[in-house]
Amino acid sequence: MKEKLGNEPSYKQMAQSLRISTPELRSRMRESFLAREVLTMSNIRLVISIAQKYDKLGVELSDLIQGGLIGLLRGIEKFDASRGFRISTYVYWWIRQGVSRALADNSKTFRLPTYLHERLIAIRGAKYALEDQGVSPTTQNIAKLLNISEKKVHNATEAVNKALSLDQQAFPSLNGLPGDTLHSYIEDQNVANDPWHGFEEWYLKEEVNKLLNSNLTERERDIIQLYHGIGKQCHTWEDISRQFGLSRERVRQVGLIAMEKLKHAARRKKLDALLQDY
C-alpha cells in the first residue's frame, strides 16, 4: 500500500484493504506487537550464546549482543510460521549476521569486511581444535584443517595487526619527560601536505593580487590575468587581441610593459618568489 499510495497508509486505509474494521485492526496490531516482544524475550539467551562465540575479537560483548538483537528483530519480522520452521532455527542466521556486522563495524580502526571476520573466527576455532589434538597450530595445519590455502590463513591473521598512532612515543621515556614520537621518524614526501607550503601559496596569491591592483591599469591587469591564467584560463595573444579589438602585436606590447611594471614593483617589495616564477 505504501508503494501504491506513495506515503504511509492510515489505519482506515489498511483496515479497508484487509476488509476488517479499524478497531479490529488496532487490536490485531497490539497483539502482533506483544507477540514480537514475547518472541524477542524468548530468544535473548540464543543471542547471548551466539555473541559469546565472537567475544575477545576486539569488540565489547555488549556491542555484539546489541548487534545480535537487531538481527533477531529483523528475523522476527520476516519469520513465516506457515513454512513449518522453528523460529529459533530461522532467526539463528539473522542473529549471527547482526553480530558479525557489529564486529566488523566496531572492532578495528580500519574496517575489515564481514567475511574476513568469519574467517578469523574459523581460524581461531581450528587452533583450539588442533591444540586439543596435540597438534601444533601452524599455518599449514590450520589451512589443511579448514581446507583453504595457506595464503588465505596468512592474509587473515596479518589483517588483525593493531594500528599504531604516529603520536605514540618511539622509545620508552628515561626521565619521565615526553620523547620523540613515531611521527618524528617518518618523513612526508608530499609537499602539498606541508602546512607552510599552503600558507606560502596563499601568501603569494595575495601579493600577486595586490601588485595587479595597485600598479597596473584596468586594461593591463585584464591582459595579464588572461595571458597568465590568473584566476582564469590561459589565453593566447591572438585570443586576447580579439577580445579587446586590438592587434596582436599591440596586445603583446601592453602585456610586456605590464610585466616590467610588476617586476619593478616586486623588486621594491623584495618579493623574490614572484621574480623567480615570472
Buried (B, 14 or more C-beta within 10 A) or exposed (E): EEEEEEEEBEEEEBBBEEEEEBEEBEEEEEEEEEEBEEBBEEBEEBBBEBBEEBBEBBBEEEBBBBBBBBBBBBBBEEBEEEEEEEBBEBBBEBBBBBBBBBBBBBBBEEEBEBEBBBBBBBBBBBBEBBEEEEEEBEBEBBBBBBEBEBEBBEEBBEBBEEEEEEEEEEEEEEEEEEEEBBEEEEEEEEEEEEEEEEEEEEEBEEBBBEBBEEBBEEEBBBBBBBBBEBEEEEBEBEBBBEEBEBEBEEBBEBBEEBBEBBBEBBEEEEBEBBEEEE
